Amino acid sequence: MDEAFKAMDHTILSTFGQPVLLTLSEQSTLETQGIITHELVELGQYEAVSGEITVLSVDSSIKLKRGDSVLANGLIYEVDRKIKDDGYLAKWNIYVN
């Protein structure tokens, strides 16, 4: 039964987000809702080689820069680069610092 609740918890977090604390480069902090997922992407010039990256999705009005930090789930991540911005949500590549 615990496994069913864990799976449901993951689905809810990936749908509605979770609280994340952003520390911006000018040392200001912002608490917001974000979605952290792991995605499989192509690495390099060959489509056959794939790798997993960690992605943070936040409101596109939040302007992040490379080197900003993200605190979520007790882990500190560092922002690497913007992957996509559809006008509503911006997806950022992050990694554990």
C-alpha positions as CSV (number, residue, x, y, z in Angstrom):
1,M,0.0,0.0,0.0
2,D,2.9,2.4,0.7
3,E,4.1,2.0,-2.9
4,A,0.8,3.2,-4.2
5,F,1.0,6.3,-2.0
6,K,4.6,7.0,-3.1
7,A,3.6,6.8,-6.7
8,M,0.6,9.1,-6.1
9,D,2.9,11.5,-4.2
10,H,5.2,11.7,-7.2
11,T,2.3,12.3,-9.6
12,I,0.9,15.1,-7.5
13,L,4.3,16.8,-7.1
14,S,5.0,16.6,-10.8
15,T,1.6,18.0,-11.6
16,F,1.2,20.8,-9.1
17,G,4.8,21.4,-8.1
18,Q,6.6,21.6,-4.8
19,P,8.0,24.5,-2.8
20,V,11.4,25.6,-3.9
21,L,13.7,28.3,-2.5
22,L,15.6,30.2,-5.2
23,T,18.7,32.2,-4.3
24,L,19.4,34.6,-7.1
25,S,22.8,36.0,-8.1
26,E,22.3,39.3,-6.3
27,Q,21.7,37.2,-3.1
28,S,18.0,37.8,-2.9
29,T,15.8,34.8,-2.2
30,L,12.4,33.9,-3.6
31,E,10.1,31.1,-2.5
32,T,7.9,29.7,-5.3
33,Q,6.3,26.5,-6.7
34,G,8.4,24.5,-9.1
35,I,8.4,21.1,-10.7
36,I,11.6,19.0,-10.6
37,T,11.8,16.1,-13.1
38,H,14.4,13.9,-14.7
39,E,14.4,13.8,-18.5
40,L,16.2,11.7,-21.0
41,V,17.9,13.8,-23.7
42,E,20.3,13.2,-26.6
43,L,23.9,13.8,-25.7
44,G,26.4,15.0,-28.3
45,Q,25.9,14.8,-32.0
46,Y,24.6,11.2,-32.1
47,E,21.0,10.5,-31.4
48,A,21.8,7.0,-30.1
49,V,23.6,8.3,-27.0
50,S,21.2,9.5,-24.3
51,G,21.7,10.8,-20.8
52,E,19.5,11.9,-17.9
53,I,19.3,15.5,-16.8
54,T,17.4,17.2,-13.9
55,V,15.0,19.8,-15.0
56,L,13.3,22.6,-13.0
57,S,10.1,24.1,-14.3
58,V,9.1,27.5,-12.9
59,D,6.9,30.4,-13.9
60,S,8.5,32.1,-16.9
61,S,8.3,35.5,-15.2
62,I,11.0,34.3,-12.8
63,K,14.4,35.3,-14.3
64,L,17.1,32.9,-13.4
65,K,20.8,33.0,-14.4
66,R,23.6,30.4,-14.5
67,G,24.9,29.9,-11.0
68,D,21.7,30.7,-9.2
69,S,20.9,28.1,-6.5
70,V,17.7,26.1,-5.9
71,L,16.8,24.4,-2.6
72,A,14.3,21.6,-2.8
73,N,13.8,18.3,-1.1
74,G,16.7,19.0,1.2
75,L,19.1,19.2,-1.8
76,I,20.9,22.3,-3.2
77,Y,20.9,22.5,-7.0
78,E,22.7,25.0,-9.2
79,V,21.1,26.4,-12.4
80,D,23.0,25.5,-15.6
81,R,21.0,26.8,-18.6
82,K,17.5,27.5,-19.9
83,I,16.2,24.6,-22.0
84,K,12.8,25.9,-23.0
85,D,10.3,28.8,-22.4
86,D,6.8,28.5,-23.7
87,G,5.6,31.8,-22.2
88,Y,4.0,30.1,-19.1
89,L,6.7,27.8,-17.8
90,A,10.4,28.0,-18.2
91,K,12.5,24.8,-18.0
92,W,16.0,25.1,-16.6
93,N,18.7,22.4,-16.5
94,I,19.9,22.1,-12.9
95,Y,22.4,19.8,-11.2
96,V,23.3,18.9,-7.6
97,N,25.8,21.3,-6.2
